[in-house]
Amino acid sequence: MKVALVECGVGKFVLPGQIESGDHHLICPSQDGVLIAAIDGIGHGEEAANAAKAASSVLKTYVDEPIISLVERCHDELRLTRGVVLSLAFIDAARGMMTWLGIGNIQGVLMRAGARTGTVQETLLLRGGVVGSQLPPLQAAVLPVARGDTVLFVTDGVRGEFIESLSALESPQRAADRILERYHSGKDDALVLVARLTGIRA
């Protein structure tokens, strides 16, 4: 079994007046690689957080299943909640491939190793809908990935201009902190998740 090794950075902003964020993230190893997800519960506060936690729990429980199956399971389990939007990526270490999928408005980008500042090679195609309420037709994209490539997910509390400032030379945690500080809108919960593929362990 080969395991993908990732270095991660996370930045979070909780909307003032709220006890907890409705934006959650997940980094979960599986038999064949690692699952990376950003989840945004609809609305704010406790109910949004509960929906995001429920989605995270489903993803952990069924992490070895294909991405589309994971989203369908989340959809079924979240019907009695507010629902969530989510973007997730599965890195298959043995094959050097990444499968990713986004429902809603959590932006996803893939930055190749050695990319110059502001150079993003791949952007996640987002499909409208709410997991737990209205699920669109699901179609995942598959891309080759290599050591040093970086996946970023940001929720809608972060302005889209962050893409122009990305650099492959910046550490994941420093990137997450900087993006959150510079680009969060202050009008919503915000999450920045940065995951860099650092190697493969046999």
C-alpha positions, -999 to 999 in steps of 0.1 A, spaced: 0 0 0 13 35 -9 3 65 12 2 101 -1 21 124 22 7 159 24 18 191 42 -13 211 51 -21 246 62 -55 259 75 -68 294 81 -102 300 97 -123 331 104 -154 329 125 -181 355 118 -182 379 148 -211 371 171 -210 334 163 -196 308 187 -183 284 160 -177 284 122 -200 266 97 -168 261 76 -150 228 82 -122 209 66 -111 173 65 -78 156 57 -83 118 59 -59 90 48 -75 60 31 -62 26 17 -51 42 -16 -43 78 -8 -57 108 10 -91 127 9 -90 164 13 -123 183 17 -137 218 25 -172 220 37 -195 250 42 -227 245 62 -255 267 48 -260 299 68 -241 306 100 -238 294 136 -246 261 153 -269 247 127 -245 254 99 -217 238 119 -238 208 127 -244 202 90 -207 205 82 -198 182 110 -223 156 97 -208 157 62 -173 154 76 -184 123 96 -198 106 65 -167 113 45 -145 98 73 -167 67 76 -167 59 39 -133 74 29 -124 44 8 -154 48 -16 -152 68 -49 -157 105 -47 -191 105 -63 -204 78 -39 -191 100 -10 -211 130 -22 -242 109 -27 -239 94 8 -235 129 23 -266 140 4 -287 112 18 -274 117 54 -279 155 54 -315 157 42 -327 167 77 -300 194 81 -295 228 64 -273 211 40 -238 220 28 -217 230 -2 -184 211 -5 -154 206 -26 -132 175 -22 -102 160 -38 -88 125 -35 -51 120 -42 -42 85 -54 -6 81 -44 2 49 -64 -12 63 -97 -1 99 -93 -37 110 -100 -61 134 -83 -99 132 -86 -119 163 -75 -154 175 -74 -172 206 -62 -209 213 -54 -217 249 -46 -192 278 -43 -160 265 -26 -133 275 -50 -106 249 -58 -73 254 -75 -43 232 -83 -9 249 -84 19 229 -100 53 225 -83 76 254 -93 47 276 -105 55 313 -107 34 337 -85 -1 340 -99 2 310 -121 -26 285 -115 -28 256 -140 -61 241 -130 -93 254 -115 -121 232 -101 -153 233 -121 -181 240 -96 -217 227 -101 -246 245 -85 -266 228 -58 -267 220 -21 -257 186 -7 -286 174 14 -312 194 -6 -306 197 -43 -279 176 -59 -268 183 -95 -256 156 -119 -222 146 -105 -191 144 -127 -156 143 -112 -125 155 -130 -92 135 -129 -58 151 -132 -22 139 -129 -4 152 -98 32 150 -87 53 158 -57 52 195 -49 18 201 -64 -5 221 -42 -43 219 -38 -62 249 -24 -98 252 -13 -114 285 -1 -150 291 10 -171 320 -1 -159 342 28 -126 346 8 -125 369 -22 -115 353 -55 -85 377 -61 -64 354 -38 -56 333 -69 -34 361 -83 -11 360 -52 -3 323 -50 32 310 -51 45 274 -51 74 286 -29 53 296 0 47 270 28 11 258 31 5 273 65 20 306 56 -1 307 25 -33 299 44 -26 326 70 -17 352 44 -47 345 21 -71 346 51 -57 378 65 -56 396 31 -87 383 13 -114 374 38 -145 395 34 -154 398 70 -190 392 61 -191 354 64 -172 325 79 -141 318 60 -118 288 55 -86 284 36 -72 249 31 -38 244 15 -25 209 9 9 201 -8 18 166 -20 53 161 -4 59 125 -13 47 89 -12 54 64 15 54 27 6 
